[in-house]
Amino acid sequence: MLHCGRWLTLALGFVLAGVVLAQKDEDEKSEGTGSELTAKEAEALLKIHNKARKEVDVPPVKWSNKIASYAQEWADQIAETGEIKHRPPTGKWARKYGENLAFHESVVEGAELWYAEIKDYTPGTPIPRDFSRFKAGHYTQMVWKKTKEIGAGKAVIKQGPFKGLLAIVCNYNPAGNFVGEKPY
């Protein structure tokens, strides 16, 4: 009888441990990135941004799950519609933050494309009035000195010319790229 009680106690202990482990897994999920990015992708994205920022002597940015969730909504919208565009200034999808978009096979390679625009930026120059012709806007948003936090989302594009690629959306708080201002 005593032997049976010990097995019952052990079995109950394993069940309770399983409940605790399951709860821990749920907690870890809720404390994830706030988007479809893996923790590894979010960490790599932060690393790329903070490397670029260190090069121009501006403070590092931190990850925000709230901003990542916001970015994920737009990545999902792009994936569904196949329409490759930034959030509009007003309406249901009105933008709140700065935004970089990329359409690529990986989040890291998309961010590296933004960083590669460094070649198109002359340090010390302000953002031009004709922003549509400015070729370094993704890069200058990455290094914008007033930006404190970022978040990003990704989704596979389901239709259109970029079908099958990832829509990568990175949002920046506060936003950058103000005409007439220097990024750093």
C-alpha positions, 0 to 999 in steps of 0.5 A: 500500500505504501509503495502504491502511494509513492507511485501516486505521489510521483505520478501527481508530481509529474502531472503538476510539473507538466502543468507548470511547464505548460504554463511556462511555455504559454508565458514564453509565447506571450512574452515573445516578439509581438509579431511573427518574427522569431526571437532570433530574427528580432535579435538580428534586426536589432543588431543590424540597426544598432550596428548602423547607429553605433557607426554614427554615434547615436544611441541604440534602439530597443525592441517593442512588442507593441510596435512589433504587433502594429508592424505585423498588422500591416505585414499581414495586410500587404500579404493578403492584398499583394499591394506593396505600399506604406501605411496611409497617413489617415483612415483605418490603417493610418500610420503612427510610426516611421516605417521601412518595408522590404520584400525578400526571402529573409528578415535579415537580408531585407534589413541589410538592403536598408543598411546598404543605402548608406552608400547613397547618403552624404553624412551631414545632409538634411532630408530633402524636400523631394523625398520621393527621389531620395535614395537613402530613406530606409538607411536614414530611418534606421539611424534617426537619432531621436528613434528609441524603439522599433518593432517588426512583422513579417508575412508571406505575400499571397498574390501579385509580383512579390508572391512567395516573398516576405513582406517585412515591415519595421516601425520606428518610434519616434519616426524619422526622415523629417524634411530639412532635418539631419538624421544624426 
